[in-house]
């Protein structure tokens, strides 16, 4: 199979993956307490009282409160754990209550024994930023304001500055010891897939484009949907890219334009149209209003890296809350040219603004899997099932290849993950017992996503897991919407930043029980799908 390293995998910029291979020595692996997954009414009530007490004592802080769009009268609350007035990195509880205020469920992870943490910071934020920049060498630049947090570690905890460091084509998350300047944790955090005009997409297909009439020209700013969906043509302007990366500011002059509203730039057309279609999918299927559920501006940046650089990728950038698309290479066309890729990248934004899965190890693999699952769901929502370009299927990114050959050029398969194999990682696992346990790819975030991807496939289509031999009946393609809503609700409503595969199993089973009943076939099939892929 042609893939080389992970250069063509969604949401993992090729240059960033090259630097990642060198790795970063960490002081210790972060540790959080056991998962909380409360489903019985007695346990839930007790946990509700505990949350109220902890919130009153300052050990929890409410960070998000939202009505449940699926079940009327219910509400969801997200709380960050606090210690000595600081946020505990990755520690969060999410609580569901009914109309009477009774606690129904509690999910999340809690770090114990942090009340006495010494949070006296001996270094300033600027010193921590310089330490993080030094870890990557010349060209690295800290962006945004460092946040002083508490980082749970094996055998204790440390006050640390959480910040981002911008590389040439990537973004790394750093946690720097606020007392010593030592890098405690580092990982790649680049989440790598009112007038109406007509345009030709990357593959020549004609489609409507919702744009803005601006005097003598038209601009790729969708004025018909509730949020602003803006598509930029960066025109390979390195100066503008650096300014945007470092400040989050991009000039309106880079908004893509067309003189006659018959758009010929396929990269712009597809990025703009598919972002709109993804918004429509989330709103119509899940009642969600875009990335943050509050109609945050959707920003797509095209012509970021020219094809002459021979880099094939797309990524979600959490610092600028934007999607970036490369122009491809000898094998792949412009990376906005596939609906599942665009929906994949936008879903990383949905994750950032909901459960915010930390982009490493199991939580990172679930982050990637959720983007794959929702990208595939958007594809089936808008395109007919079948073989060939612009048909819905269980390949990921297959429409980008200049020669349509999914078995060779797709990035992943939800049906048969292990058919994609790589020298450094082995084959994408379809079973938890075969997961990649190394440190590359942020601990296998793209590799191990196959486990949850296959669980979703089995829930929809049914089938037999090739590793366990377990057969799942599934819900059937006619009930695809049920599977999508189960996974969406489980991930968005119940998961927290350090979620594991076991947490995802518990969360989606709980979602199925709530949507369809505790003894429903949907709940049974969700459990069976996770069991088949070895997650208990």
C-alpha positions as CSV (number, residue, x, y, z in Angstrom):
1,X,0.0,0.0,0.0
2,X,1.2,3.5,-0.8
3,X,1.3,5.8,2.2
4,X,4.9,6.1,3.3
5,X,4.7,7.8,6.7
6,X,1.5,9.6,7.7
7,X,2.0,12.3,5.2
8,X,-1.4,11.8,3.6
9,X,-3.4,11.0,6.7
10,X,-6.1,13.5,7.5
11,X,-5.2,16.1,10.2
12,X,-1.6,15.2,10.5
13,X,0.6,17.7,8.6
14,X,3.5,16.0,6.9
15,X,6.2,18.3,8.3
16,X,4.7,18.1,11.8
17,X,4.8,14.3,11.6
18,X,8.4,14.4,10.5
19,X,9.4,16.4,13.5
20,X,7.2,14.3,15.8
21,X,9.2,11.2,14.9
22,X,12.1,12.6,17.0
23,X,9.9,12.7,20.0
24,X,10.1,14.7,23.2
25,X,11.3,13.4,26.5
26,X,8.7,13.8,29.1
27,X,9.2,14.1,32.9
28,X,6.2,11.8,33.6
29,X,3.1,10.5,32.0
30,X,0.0,12.5,33.2
31,X,-2.3,10.4,35.4
32,X,-6.0,10.9,36.2
33,X,-8.2,8.9,38.5
34,X,-10.6,6.2,37.4
35,X,-13.5,7.0,35.1
36,X,-16.8,8.1,36.6
37,X,-19.7,6.5,34.7
38,X,-22.8,6.7,36.8
39,X,-26.1,5.3,35.5
40,X,-28.0,4.1,38.6
41,X,-30.4,6.7,40.1
42,X,-28.9,6.1,43.6
43,X,-25.3,6.6,42.5
44,X,-26.3,9.6,40.3
45,X,-28.0,11.4,43.2
46,X,-25.0,10.8,45.4
47,X,-22.6,12.1,42.8
48,X,-24.9,15.1,42.2
49,X,-24.6,16.1,45.9
50,X,-20.9,15.6,45.7
51,X,-20.6,17.8,42.6
52,X,-22.7,20.5,44.4
53,X,-20.4,20.4,47.4
54,X,-17.2,20.4,45.3
55,X,-18.5,23.4,43.3
56,X,-19.3,25.3,46.4
57,X,-15.9,24.6,47.8
58,X,-14.2,25.7,44.6
59,X,-13.0,22.2,43.6
60,X,-15.2,22.3,40.5
61,X,-16.0,25.2,38.2
62,X,-18.9,25.2,35.7
63,X,-17.6,25.9,32.2
64,X,-20.6,24.9,30.0
65,X,-24.4,24.6,30.5
66,X,-26.7,23.6,27.7
67,X,-30.1,22.2,27.0
68,X,-30.4,18.7,25.7
69,X,-31.6,18.8,22.1
70,X,-32.7,15.2,22.1
71,X,-34.6,14.8,25.3
72,X,-36.8,17.8,26.4
73,X,-36.4,19.1,29.9
74,X,-32.9,17.8,30.4
75,X,-29.7,19.8,30.7
76,X,-26.0,19.1,30.6
77,X,-23.3,20.7,32.8
78,X,-19.6,20.5,32.3
79,X,-17.3,21.2,35.2
80,X,-13.5,21.6,35.2
81,X,-11.7,20.3,38.3
82,X,-9.9,23.1,40.2
83,X,-7.0,22.9,42.6
84,X,-5.7,26.0,44.4
85,X,-7.8,28.1,42.1
86,X,-6.3,26.6,38.9
87,X,-7.8,24.3,36.2
88,X,-6.6,20.7,36.5
89,X,-5.5,19.7,33.0
90,X,-7.7,17.0,31.5
91,X,-9.9,16.6,34.6
92,X,-13.6,17.2,33.9
93,X,-17.0,15.9,35.0
94,X,-20.2,16.2,32.9
95,X,-23.5,16.0,34.6
96,X,-27.0,15.4,33.1
97,X,-30.1,16.6,35.1
98,X,-33.8,16.3,34.4
99,X,-36.4,19.1,34.5
100,X,-36.7,18.8,38.3
101,X,-32.9,19.2,38.7
102,X,-32.3,15.5,39.6
103,X,-28.9,14.2,38.5
104,X,-29.3,11.4,36.0
105,X,-25.7,10.6,34.9
106,X,-22.2,11.7,35.6
107,X,-19.3,10.9,33.3
108,X,-15.6,12.0,33.4
109,X,-12.3,11.7,35.1
110,X,-11.2,13.2,38.4
111,X,-7.6,13.6,39.8
112,X,-7.4,12.7,43.5
113,X,-5.3,14.3,46.3
114,X,-4.8,17.7,44.7
115,X,-6.1,20.0,47.4
116,X,-2.6,20.6,48.8
117,X,-0.8,21.2,45.5
118,X,1.8,24.0,45.8
119,X,0.8,26.3,42.9
120,X,3.4,28.9,43.5
121,X,4.9,29.6,40.1
122,X,8.6,30.6,40.1
123,X,8.6,31.3,36.4
124,X,6.7,33.8,34.5
125,X,4.5,33.0,31.5
126,X,7.0,34.5,29.1
127,X,9.8,32.3,30.5
128,X,7.7,29.2,30.1
129,X,7.0,30.2,26.5
130,X,10.7,30.5,25.8
131,X,11.3,27.1,27.3
132,X,8.7,25.5,25.0
133,X,10.1,27.3,22.0
134,X,13.6,26.1,22.8
135,X,12.4,22.5,22.8
136,X,11.7,22.8,19.1
137,X,14.6,25.1,18.1
138,X,14.8,27.9,15.6
139,X,11.5,28.8,13.9
140,X,9.3,27.8,16.8
141,X,7.0,30.5,18.2
142,X,4.7,30.5,21.2
143,X,1.2,31.8,20.3
144,X,-1.6,32.9,22.6
145,X,-1.5,33.4,26.3
146,X,-0.1,30.6,28.4
147,X,-2.5,29.3,31.1
148,X,-1.3,28.3,34.5
149,X,-2.8,24.9,35.3
150,X,-2.2,21.9,37.6
151,X,-0.9,18.8,35.7
152,X,-1.6,15.5,37.6
153,X,1.5,13.2,37.4
154,X,2.3,9.8,38.7
155,X,3.2,10.3,42.4
156,X,2.1,13.9,42.6
157,X,1.2,17.0,40.6
158,X,2.9,20.1,39.3
159,X,1.9,23.7,38.5
160,X,2.5,24.0,34.7
161,X,1.9,26.5,31.9
162,X,-0.3,25.2,29.1
163,X,0.5,26.8,25.8
164,X,0.8,26.3,22.1
165,X,4.0,26.5,20.0
166,X,3.6,27.2,16.3
167,X,5.9,25.4,13.9
168,X,6.2,26.1,10.2
169,X,3.2,23.8,9.3
170,X,1.9,22.6,12.6
171,X,0.9,23.4,16.2
172,X,2.2,21.7,19.3
173,X,0.7,21.7,22.8
174,X,3.1,22.2,25.7
175,X,2.9,21.9,29.4
176,X,5.9,23.4,31.0
177,X,6.8,23.1,34.7
178,X,6.1,26.5,36.3
179,X,8.9,25.9,38.8
180,X,11.7,24.5,36.7
181,X,10.9,25.3,33.1
182,X,11.1,21.6,32.2
183,X,8.8,20.3,29.5
184,X,6.4,17.9,31.3
185,X,4.2,17.1,28.3
186,X,4.3,17.9,24.6
187,X,2.2,16.7,21.6
188,X,1.1,17.6,18.1
189,X,-2.2,19.5,18.4
190,X,-2.8,20.1,14.7
191,X,-6.0,18.1,14.3
192,X,-5.5,16.5,11.1
193,X,-10.2,16.0,6.9
194,X,-26.4,35.6,0.6
195,X,-26.1,35.3,-3.1
196,X,-26.1,31.9,-4.7
197,X,-23.6,31.2,-7.4
198,X,-22.4,28.2,-9.3
199,X,-19.0,26.6,-9.2
200,X,-16.9,23.7,-10.5
201,X,-15.4,21.6,-7.7
202,X,-12.0,20.0,-7.7
203,X,-13.3,17.1,-9.8
204,X,-15.3,19.2,-12.2
205,X,-18.7,18.7,-10.6
206,X,-21.0,21.6,-10.7
207,X,-22.6,22.8,-7.4
208,X,-24.3,25.8,-5.8
209,X,-22.1,28.2,-3.8
210,X,-23.7,30.5,-1.2
211,X,-21.7,33.8,-1.3
212,X,-21.9,37.5,-0.6
213,X,-22.5,40.1,-3.3
214,X,-19.9,42.8,-2.7
215,X,-20.2,45.6,-5.2
216,X,-18.6,44.6,-8.5
217,X,-17.5,41.1,-7.2
218,X,-18.7,38.2,-5.1
219,X,-17.0,36.9,-2.0
220,X,-17.0,33.4,-0.4
221,X,-18.9,34.5,2.7
222,X,-22.1,32.5,3.1
223,X,-24.9,34.9,4.2
224,X,-27.7,32.4,4.0
225,X,-26.9,30.1,6.9
226,X,-27.0,31.3,10.5
227,X,-23.2,31.5,11.0
228,X,-20.8,33.2,8.7
229,X,-19.0,30.6,6.6
230,X,-15.9,32.3,5.2
231,X,-13.5,30.7,2.7
232,X,-10.1,32.3,2.2
233,X,-7.7,32.0,-0.7
234,X,-4.3,32.4,1.0
235,X,-2.6,32.3,-2.5
236,X,0.5,30.7,-0.8
237,X,1.2,34.0,1.0
238,X,3.7,32.9,3.7
239,X,3.6,36.3,5.4
240,X,-0.2,36.2,5.8
241,X,0.0,32.6,7.0
242,X,2.5,33.5,9.7
243,X,0.5,36.4,10.9
244,X,-2.6,34.3,11.1
245,X,-0.8,31.5,12.8
246,X,0.7,33.7,15.4
247,X,-2.2,36.1,16.1
248,X,-5.3,34.5,14.8
249,X,-5.9,37.5,12.6
250,X,-6.3,37.3,8.8
251,X,-7.1,40.2,6.5
252,X,-10.5,40.2,4.8
253,X,-8.6,40.9,1.6
254,X,-7.9,37.1,1.5
255,X,-11.5,36.1,1.4
256,X,-11.9,34.3,-2.0
257,X,-13.6,36.4,-4.7
258,X,-15.0,35.8,-8.2
259,X,-16.1,38.5,-10.6
260,X,-19.2,36.8,-12.3
261,X,-20.3,34.4,-9.5
262,X,-19.4,31.4,-11.7
263,X,-16.6,30.0,-9.6
264,X,-13.8,28.2,-11.3
265,X,-11.4,27.6,-8.4
266,X,-12.2,24.0,-7.4
267,X,-10.4,24.2,-4.1
268,X,-12.3,27.2,-3.0
269,X,-15.6,25.9,-4.3
270,X,-15.4,22.6,-2.5
271,X,-14.1,24.0,0.8
272,X,-16.9,26.5,0.8
273,X,-19.7,24.2,-0.3
274,X,-18.7,21.2,1.8
275,X,-18.4,23.4,4.9
276,X,-22.0,24.5,4.3
277,X,-23.1,20.9,3.8
278,X,-21.4,19.8,7.0
279,X,-23.1,22.6,8.9
280,X,-26.4,21.4,7.4
281,X,-25.7,17.8,8.5
282,X,-25.0,18.8,12.1
283,X,-28.1,21.0,12.2
284,X,-30.6,18.7,10.5
285,X,-29.4,15.5,12.1
286,X,-28.3,16.6,15.6
287,X,-29.8,20.1,16.0
288,X,-26.3,21.5,16.4
289,X,-25.6,25.0,15.4
290,X,-22.1,24.6,13.9
291,X,-18.7,24.2,15.5
292,X,-19.5,25.6,19.0
293,X,-23.3,25.1,18.8
294,X,-23.6,28.9,18.9
295,X,-22.9,29.6,15.2
296,X,-19.2,30.4,15.5
297,X,-17.8,31.6,12.2
298,X,-16.6,28.7,10.1
299,X,-13.3,29.6,8.5
300,X,-11.7,27.6,5.7
301,X,-8.3,28.4,4.3
302,X,-7.4,27.2,0.8
303,X,-4.2,27.3,-1.2
304,X,-2.1,27.1,2.0
305,X,0.6,24.9,0.5
306,X,1.1,24.6,-3.3
307,X,1.3,21.2,-5.0
308,X,4.9,21.9,-5.9
309,X,5.8,21.2,-2.3
310,X,4.5,17.7,-2.7
311,X,2.7,17.8,0.7
312,X,-0.8,16.2,0.8
313,X,-2.9,17.1,3.9
314,X,-5.6,19.1,5.6
315,X,-5.9,20.0,9.3
316,X,-8.0,21.7,11.9
317,X,-6.0,24.4,13.8
318,X,-7.4,24.9,17.4
319,X,-5.6,28.2,18.0
320,X,-7.2,30.0,15.0
321,X,-10.3,27.7,15.0
322,X,-9.9,27.2,11.2
323,X,-9.5,24.5,8.6
324,X,-6.5,24.5,6.3
325,X,-6.2,22.7,3.0
326,X,-3.1,21.8,1.0
327,X,-3.1,21.7,-2.8
328,X,-2.0,18.0,-2.8
329,X,0.8,16.2,-4.5
330,X,1.4,13.8,-7.4
331,X,-1.1,11.3,-6.1
332,X,-3.7,13.5,-4.4
333,X,-5.6,16.6,-5.6
334,X,-6.6,19.7,-3.6
335,X,-7.5,18.5,-0.1
336,X,-10.8,20.3,0.1
337,X,-12.1,18.1,-2.7
338,X,-13.8,15.5,-0.5
339,X,-16.9,16.0,1.7
340,X,-15.7,13.5,4.3
341,X,-12.4,15.3,4.6
342,X,-14.0,18.7,5.1
343,X,-16.5,17.2,7.6
344,X,-13.7,15.4,9.4
345,X,-11.8,18.7,9.9
346,X,-14.9,20.6,11.0
347,X,-15.7,17.8,13.5
348,X,-12.3,18.4,15.2
349,X,-13.8,21.9,15.9
350,X,-16.9,20.3,17.3
351,X,-14.7,18.2,19.6
352,X,-12.7,21.3,20.7
353,X,-15.9,23.0,21.7
354,X,-17.6,20.0,23.4
355,X,-15.6,17.2,25.0
356,X,-12.2,18.6,23.9
357,X,-10.4,15.2,23.6
358,X,-6.7,15.7,24.3
359,X,-4.9,14.9,21.1
360,X,-2.7,11.9,22.2
361,X,-3.0,8.3,23.2
362,X,-6.6,6.9,23.6
363,X,-8.3,10.3,23.9
364,X,-6.5,11.4,20.7
365,X,-7.6,8.2,18.8
366,X,-11.2,8.8,19.9
367,X,-10.8,12.4,18.7
368,X,-9.7,11.2,15.3
369,X,-12.3,8.4,15.2
370,X,-15.2,10.8,16.0
371,X,-14.0,13.0,13.1
372,X,-13.9,9.9,10.8
373,X,-17.4,8.8,12.0
374,X,-19.0,12.2,11.6
375,X,-17.2,12.7,8.2
376,X,-18.6,9.5,7.0
377,X,-22.1,10.3,8.4
378,X,-22.1,13.6,6.5
379,X,-21.1,11.8,3.3
380,X,-24.0,9.4,3.6
381,X,-26.3,12.3,4.5
382,X,-25.5,14.1,1.2
383,X,-24.3,11.5,-1.2
384,X,-25.8,8.3,-2.5
385,X,-24.3,5.0,-1.3
386,X,-22.1,3.3,-3.9
387,X,-18.8,2.8,-5.5
388,X,-16.8,5.6,-7.2
389,X,-16.0,9.2,-6.6
390,X,-18.7,11.3,-4.9
391,X,-20.5,8.2,-3.5
392,X,-20.9,7.5,0.2
393,X,-18.9,4.6,1.5
394,X,-16.7,3.5,4.5
395,X,-13.4,4.6,3.1
396,X,-11.8,7.8,4.4
397,X,-10.5,10.4,2.0
398,X,-10.8,8.1,-1.1
399,X,-12.2,10.9,-3.3
400,X,-9.0,12.9,-3.1
401,X,-6.8,10.6,-5.1
402,X,-6.1,11.7,-8.7
403,X,-6.7,8.0,-9.7
404,X,-9.7,6.6,-7.9
405,X,-8.5,3.5,-6.2
406,X,-9.6,3.4,-2.6
407,X,-7.8,0.2,-1.7
408,X,-4.6,2.0,-2.6
409,X,-5.1,5.6,-1.9
410,X,-7.8,5.9,0.9
411,X,-6.4,6.9,4.3
412,X,-8.4,4.5,6.4
413,X,-11.2,1.9,6.1
414,X,-14.0,1.6,8.7
415,X,-15.1,-1.8,7.3
416,X,-11.6,-3.4,7.3
417,X,-9.1,-1.2,9.1
418,X,-6.2,-3.6,9.1
419,X,-5.9,-3.6,5.3
420,X,-3.9,-0.5,5.7
421,X,-0.4,-1.2,7.0
422,X,2.7,0.9,7.6
423,X,6.3,0.0,8.3
424,X,6.5,2.0,11.6
425,X,3.1,1.3,13.0
426,X,1.9,-2.1,11.7
427,X,-1.6,-2.4,10.5
428,X,-4.5,-0.2,11.6
429,X,-6.2,-2.3,14.3
430,X,-9.7,-3.4,14.2
431,X,-9.5,-4.7,17.8
432,X,-8.3,-3.2,21.1
433,X,-5.9,-6.1,21.6
434,X,-4.0,-5.1,18.5
435,X,-3.7,-1.4,19.2
436,X,-0.5,0.5,18.6
437,X,1.3,1.2,21.9
438,X,4.3,3.2,20.7
439,X,4.9,6.9,21.0
440,X,4.8,8.0,17.4
441,X,1.7,9.6,15.9
442,X,1.0,11.1,19.3
443,X,0.6,7.5,20.6
444,X,-1.3,6.2,17.6
445,X,-4.1,8.8,17.3
446,X,-4.6,8.0,13.6
447,X,-3.7,4.3,13.8
448,X,-5.9,3.3,16.8
449,X,-8.9,5.3,15.5
450,X,-9.7,2.2,13.5
451,X,-11.0,0.5,16.7
452,X,-13.8,2.9,17.3
453,X,-14.4,3.4,13.5
454,X,-15.0,-0.4,13.2
455,X,-17.3,-0.4,16.2
456,X,-19.4,2.3,14.5
457,X,-19.4,0.3,11.2
458,X,-20.5,-2.8,13.0
459,X,-23.3,-0.9,14.8
460,X,-24.7,0.3,11.4
461,X,-24.0,-2.5,9.0
462,X,-23.4,-5.5,11.2
463,X,-20.7,-8.1,10.5
464,X,-18.0,-10.1,12.0
465,X,-14.8,-8.7,13.5
466,X,-11.8,-10.3,11.9
467,X,-9.8,-10.5,15.1
468,X,-12.3,-11.6,17.7
469,X,-14.6,-13.6,15.4
470,X,-17.6,-12.0,17.1
471,X,-20.6,-11.3,15.0
472,X,-22.8,-8.2,15.4
473,X,-26.2,-8.0,13.9
474,X,-26.1,-4.2,13.7
475,X,-29.0,-1.8,13.3
476,X,-29.0,-1.9,9.5
477,X,-28.3,0.8,7.0
478,X,-31.9,1.9,7.1
479,X,-31.4,2.8,10.7
480,X,-28.1,4.7,10.1
481,X,-29.5,7.8,11.7
482,X,-29.9,6.0,15.0
483,X,-26.3,4.9,15.1
484,X,-25.1,8.4,14.2
485,X,-27.2,10.0,17.0
486,X,-26.0,7.4,19.5
487,X,-22.3,8.1,18.8
488,X,-22.8,11.9,18.6
489,X,-24.7,12.0,21.9
490,X,-22.2,9.7,23.6
491,X,-19.2,11.7,22.6
492,X,-20.5,15.2,22.7
493,X,-22.6,15.0,25.8
494,X,-20.7,12.5,28.0
495,X,-17.0,12.3,27.1
496,X,-14.4,14.4,28.8
497,X,-10.8,15.4,27.7
498,X,-8.9,12.3,28.9
499,X,-11.5,9.8,27.7
500,X,-10.5,6.2,27.0
501,X,-12.0,3.6,24.8
502,X,-13.8,2.1,27.8
503,X,-15.3,5.6,28.5
504,X,-16.5,5.8,24.9
505,X,-18.2,2.4,25.2
506,X,-20.0,3.4,28.4
507,X,-21.0,6.8,27.0
508,X,-22.4,5.5,23.8
509,X,-24.3,2.7,25.6
510,X,-25.8,5.3,27.9
511,X,-26.8,7.4,24.9
512,X,-28.5,4.4,23.3
513,X,-30.4,3.6,26.5
514,X,-31.6,7.2,26.8
515,X,-32.6,7.5,23.2
516,X,-34.2,4.1,22.7
517,X,-34.7,2.6,26.2
518,X,-32.5,0.6,28.6
519,X,-33.5,-2.8,27.1
520,X,-33.6,-1.7,23.5
521,X,-32.0,-3.4,20.6
522,X,-30.1,-0.2,19.9
523,X,-28.4,-0.4,23.4
524,X,-27.7,-4.1,22.9
525,X,-26.2,-3.6,19.5
526,X,-24.0,-0.7,20.7
527,X,-22.6,-2.9,23.5
528,X,-22.1,-5.8,21.0
529,X,-20.2,-3.6,18.6
530,X,-17.8,-2.5,21.3
531,X,-17.3,-6.0,22.6
532,X,-16.5,-7.3,19.1
533,X,-13.6,-4.8,18.9
534,X,-12.4,-5.8,22.3
535,X,-13.5,-2.8,24.3
536,X,-15.3,-3.8,27.6
